[in-house]
Amino acid sequence: MIGCDTFYPDVNGAARFAERLAAGLVKRGEDVHIVAPSKRHSQTGAFIETIEGEQMTVHRWASWRWYPHDWLRFVLPWRARGYARKLLDRVRPDVIHIQSHIVIGRALAIEGHKRGIRIIATNHVMPENVLDFTLLPEKAKRVFVRWGWGAADRVLRLAAAVTTPTQRAADFLERSTHRRNVRPVSCGLRASDYTADLTPRSHNSIVFVGRVTLEKGIDTILRALTRIDPSYNLTFKIVGDGDQRKNLEKLAAELGVTQQVTFTGRVTDEELRASLTEASMFVIASVAELQSIATMEAMASGLPILAADAMALPHLVHEGENGYLFQPANDRELAVAIEKVLDQTPEERKRMQQASLEAVKVHDIDRTLDTFEALYRDQPIER
């Protein structure tokens, strides 16, 4: 049983990871049950849904929209424990794998632990990630962060094993809680699903893929555009949607770069992959990534990566090999890195593209599935 506080049709890293994990396990013959918020308030029950091309049982619990966020839904905490008790007594899973310590994950962990069910926990979220959606005054935010990590600690201590996507994220989790021996396990992806074009580009373009939210730092990329020599004819495509889109469209107009920028909104997987294949480089200015599936998708598409030197992003970028790092919010430094890529010879660019393709191999989804199946069965993990 996989407990998810965000899941399809939500679009974020934790939801995408859970979808790929579940589909991969089903393909391997496992009986997978998903627990997730309802798609609308009136919807509660068990449904057969097709996720990533595989059919599985999804238990939807009645949820409510969190209006400070553009799509987030949540199950009422005082109802979640009751839902969990009834579901666990009916389904009796061998293992519960929670994707967060918040509402659904917390309820399943507490009730599952009472029943002696093995709990595996993966942490995809930091309390700091959600501050922009709390509407709290600045002084209260520090209290919220302390409370958030305390709440995480109380749930994670129920788990037989705790994982998080990268070593940096594991180190951060150990510093913030009493958990030790947190295991880094990549979210993984199937690189063969993406297409790399190693031929010279006929145009210069930046692409970003992800939620259009404050923490992603997209404004830094827009400001960097103003520092790029116009002779490069550089364009910037933002693939995704979110609560900051109108603000960023306004900023693009103020900066005079509207003609260079395209906001696609939500797109199909095919359109997303095509946008990556066609681009000259991928840029991500986020300061709160515990891994970044979007960056791995860009690497699998053979793109040079320009990333903020923050949280887990340096884990994916090898300076001067498959891309460059820049200081968070430093648009001047980002602009210099962009021009470095634009000034490459075809041979230099191809070497950087091939370095991205090589570096993403260690994140193959089958390695991730092997690791979690071993954790579920309490078996030794192959290195």
ChimeraX attribute file (.defattr): number of C-alpha atoms within 10 A of each C-alpha:
attribute: neighborCount
match mode: 1-to-1
recipient: residues
	/A:1	23
	/A:2	24
	/A:3	28
	/A:4	25
	/A:5	23
	/A:6	24
	/A:7	24
	/A:8	18
	/A:9	12
	/A:10	16
	/A:11	17
	/A:12	16
	/A:13	22
	/A:14	22
	/A:15	20
	/A:16	20
	/A:17	20
	/A:18	23
	/A:19	21
	/A:20	21
	/A:21	23
	/A:22	25
	/A:23	20
	/A:24	20
	/A:25	19
	/A:26	16
	/A:27	13
	/A:28	10
	/A:29	8
	/A:30	12
	/A:31	13
	/A:32	18
	/A:33	21
	/A:34	23
	/A:35	25
	/A:36	25
	/A:37	29
	/A:38	24
	/A:39	19
	/A:40	14
	/A:41	15
	/A:42	11
	/A:43	13
	/A:44	15
	/A:45	12
	/A:46	15
	/A:47	14
	/A:48	12
	/A:49	15
	/A:50	13
	/A:51	17
	/A:52	14
	/A:53	11
	/A:54	16
	/A:55	16
	/A:56	18
	/A:57	17
	/A:58	24
	/A:59	21
	/A:60	19
	/A:61	26
	/A:62	22
	/A:63	23
	/A:64	17
	/A:65	15
	/A:66	13
	/A:67	10
	/A:68	12
	/A:69	15
	/A:70	15
	/A:71	13
	/A:72	17
	/A:73	22
	/A:74	21
	/A:75	22
	/A:76	15
	/A:77	14
	/A:78	10
	/A:79	15
	/A:80	20
	/A:81	19
	/A:82	13
	/A:83	17
	/A:84	22
	/A:85	17
	/A:86	11
	/A:87	17
	/A:88	17
	/A:89	12
	/A:90	9
	/A:91	10
	/A:92	13
	/A:93	17
	/A:94	13
	/A:95	17
	/A:96	25
	/A:97	25
	/A:98	29
	/A:99	27
	/A:100	24
	/A:101	27
	/A:102	20
	/A:103	21
	/A:104	29
	/A:105	26
	/A:106	26
	/A:107	24
	/A:108	31
	/A:109	30
	/A:110	19
	/A:111	20
	/A:112	24
	/A:113	16
	/A:114	11
	/A:115	13
	/A:116	10
	/A:117	19
	/A:118	21
	/A:119	25
	/A:120	22
	/A:121	26
	/A:122	24
	/A:123	21
	/A:124	21
	/A:125	21
	/A:126	20
	/A:127	17
	/A:128	16
	/A:129	15
	/A:130	14
	/A:131	17
	/A:132	14
	/A:133	14
	/A:134	13
	/A:135	11
	/A:136	12
	/A:137	9
	/A:138	9
	/A:139	8
	/A:140	11
	/A:141	17
	/A:142	15
	/A:143	10
	/A:144	17
	/A:145	17
	/A:146	14
	/A:147	13
	/A:148	16
	/A:149	18
	/A:150	15
	/A:151	16
	/A:152	24
	/A:153	18
	/A:154	16
	/A:155	19
	/A:156	27
	/A:157	17
	/A:158	19
	/A:159	23
	/A:160	15
	/A:161	21
	/A:162	25
	/A:163	24
	/A:164	25
	/A:165	23
	/A:166	24
	/A:167	19
	/A:168	19
	/A:169	25
	/A:170	24
	/A:171	16
	/A:172	17
	/A:173	23
	/A:174	15
	/A:175	11
	/A:176	15
	/A:177	16
	/A:178	14
	/A:179	18
	/A:180	14
	/A:181	11
	/A:182	21
	/A:183	17
	/A:184	17
	/A:185	20
	/A:186	24
	/A:187	27
	/A:188	24
	/A:189	25
	/A:190	16
	/A:191	20
	/A:192	10
	/A:193	11
	/A:194	19
	/A:195	17
	/A:196	21
	/A:197	16
	/A:198	18
	/A:199	10
	/A:200	12
	/A:201	12
	/A:202	8
	/A:203	12
	/A:204	16
	/A:205	20
	/A:206	23
	/A:207	23
	/A:208	25
	/A:209	23
	/A:210	21
	/A:211	22
	/A:212	23
	/A:213	19
	/A:214	19
	/A:215	18
	/A:216	20
	/A:217	18
	/A:218	23
	/A:219	19
	/A:220	19
	/A:221	23
	/A:222	22
	/A:223	21
	/A:224	20
	/A:225	26
	/A:226	16
	/A:227	16
	/A:228	17
	/A:229	11
	/A:230	9
	/A:231	6
	/A:232	13
	/A:233	11
	/A:234	18
	/A:235	19
	/A:236	25
	/A:237	19
	/A:238	21
	/A:239	21
	/A:240	19
	/A:241	19
	/A:242	16
	/A:243	15
	/A:244	18
	/A:245	19
	/A:246	11
	/A:247	12
	/A:248	19
	/A:249	18
	/A:250	13
	/A:251	16
	/A:252	20
	/A:253	13
	/A:254	10
	/A:255	13
	/A:256	14
	/A:257	17
	/A:258	17
	/A:259	10
	/A:260	15
	/A:261	20
	/A:262	14
	/A:263	15
	/A:264	14
	/A:265	14
	/A:266	16
	/A:267	12
	/A:268	8
	/A:269	9
	/A:270	10
	/A:271	13
	/A:272	17
	/A:273	20
	/A:274	15
	/A:275	19
	/A:276	29
	/A:277	22
	/A:278	20
	/A:279	24
	/A:280	27
	/A:281	26
	/A:282	27
	/A:283	25
	/A:284	27
	/A:285	28
	/A:286	22
	/A:287	21
	/A:288	19
	/A:289	24
	/A:290	25
	/A:291	25
	/A:292	22
	/A:293	23
	/A:294	17
	/A:295	24
	/A:296	25
	/A:297	26
	/A:298	30
	/A:299	31
	/A:300	29
	/A:301	31
	/A:302	31
	/A:303	34
	/A:304	30
	/A:305	32
	/A:306	26
	/A:307	25
	/A:308	27
	/A:309	20
	/A:310	19
	/A:311	17
	/A:312	22
	/A:313	25
	/A:314	18
	/A:315	15
	/A:316	20
	/A:317	24
	/A:318	16
	/A:319	13
	/A:320	15
	/A:321	18
	/A:322	25
	/A:323	27
	/A:324	23
	/A:325	23
	/A:326	22
	/A:327	15
	/A:328	18
	/A:329	20
	/A:330	15
	/A:331	21
	/A:332	19
	/A:333	15
	/A:334	28
	/A:335	20
	/A:336	16
	/A:337	21
	/A:338	27
	/A:339	14
	/A:340	13
	/A:341	21
	/A:342	16
	/A:343	12
	/A:344	12
	/A:345	11
	/A:346	13
	/A:347	12
	/A:348	12
	/A:349	23
	/A:350	20
	/A:351	17
	/A:352	24
	/A:353	26
	/A:354	20
	/A:355	21
	/A:356	26
	/A:357	22
	/A:358	14
	/A:359	17
	/A:360	22
	/A:361	17
	/A:362	12
	/A:363	19
	/A:364	16
	/A:365	20
	/A:366	15
	/A:367	18
	/A:368	19
	/A:369	21
	/A:370	13
	/A:371	18
	/A:372	20
	/A:373	14
	/A:374	13
	/A:375	21
	/A:376	17
	/A:377	11
	/A:378	12
	/A:379	11
	/A:380	9
	/A:381	11
	/A:382	8
	/A:383	5
